[in-house]
Amino acid sequence: MNTAICEKIIREFTLSNDDLVNIAASFRKDMERGLVDISESSMKMLKSYVKLPTGEEKGDFLALDFGGTNLRVVLVRLLGNGEYEILKKVAKPLVKEGEYNFISKEAKGEDLFDFIADMIGEVAEDRGKNYLLGHTFSFPSMQSNIYNASLITWTKEFYTQGVEGEVVNDLLKAALKRRGIKNVEPVSVINDTVAVLLASAYKNKNMQIGSIYATGFNTCYYEDKVDGGMVINLECGGFNRLGINYIDKILDETSAYPFQQRLEKMVSGRYMGELFTIALTEILEKNLENFTAVDISTMIADNSDDLKDVAKIMESKANVTLSTDELAYIKALAEVISLRSAKVVAATYVGILWHLFKDGEIKEQKIAVDGSVFEKMPKVQKTMADTLKILLEDEASKIELVLENGGSALGAAISCVLANN
Ligand code: BGC
């Protein structure tokens, strides 16, 4: 293995404190440019047509969670006082090897929505009862009201035909009709970041920011200067006012949508494994099968003297046996890719806080985050907290990053009530 190249790549992924300040400042600037004229921002900054809940919303609602690896249909009972119960749940993967694949180039939107309608039919099996359905749809969508959201473009390497440009709830309604399901009425569509914020704001006071840090990456926030106040889905995976290194460049050029989702390609779980694979291809000078974010996590967590877990992964996936010194380089590479991601994500949150509080004092608040990278990747949460300290100094103690697990379904249920307000 070429350790000199490894050292060089590690340097490319290392960020200084000045870099972090620059990222936070240019993120804020890009948002503020977008608020004046959206064509001036690299982010889409989409209106979501919802305000924050009070915590007193009540009733039984169906929630559809569509956008990650799994589809979920959940029957949620909102009890008010920030409390809720999950009454029923069905979850199915979008891809089942050897059986079906609803996200490939050959996949058809109609088949996908028929599959979803069947899942909804299973949960809403009591046909004598009518349900409103909230839809968490985790892709950039142009909305004109809380129901009407059309998919601008797929992200996260989804390709299904016949969905881009369409009103997603119309596709869902048509599928429900085809399947004869008359007791379910889709009434809202929200992004998953919005769902996380609504879910967390239902249970906590002082929330303005919600974020997904998982397969994909994105953040929303409550903006009181747009249409009397509403949540804005930044689609900040598209933020591109930051420098990229040559590994990022290779990834971008070989991805499904080059030049798009530049930030997402640097930080999200879907792409971290690919960055690592590309870097290793350079270092080992051979073609490799894809490493994943889970491999990166396993390597970071390996504190054994002989780095046995790192060795095992390198043997099974790259078919190489390395010395302990070499394995230490590989572990350092995994770590630097993940730490860069955590630092950049935290810096973008600071950019939003700087926008919200201008040059005044930051208000004490929680930032809701959902997603496997935030939840499971070792050292990520600590690195994010450290980054907040670097950028906000004493004011960092006012900010708490909280895990909002499973916010997609709860948020979708809450959006049904907000749709009727
Ligand atoms: C999508 C966003 C979504 C994020 C997290 C991105 O690829 O564009 O709409 O919020 O993934 O799921």
Boltz pocket constraint, residues with backbone or C-beta under 6 A from the ligand:
constraints:
  - pocket:
      binder: B
      contacts: [[A, 67], [A, 137], [A, 138], [A, 139], [A, 140], [A, 155], [A, 156], [A, 191], [A, 192], [A, 193], [A, 212], [A, 215], [A, 216], [A, 217], [A, 218], [A, 219], [A, 235], [A, 237], [A, 264]]
      max_distance: 6.0
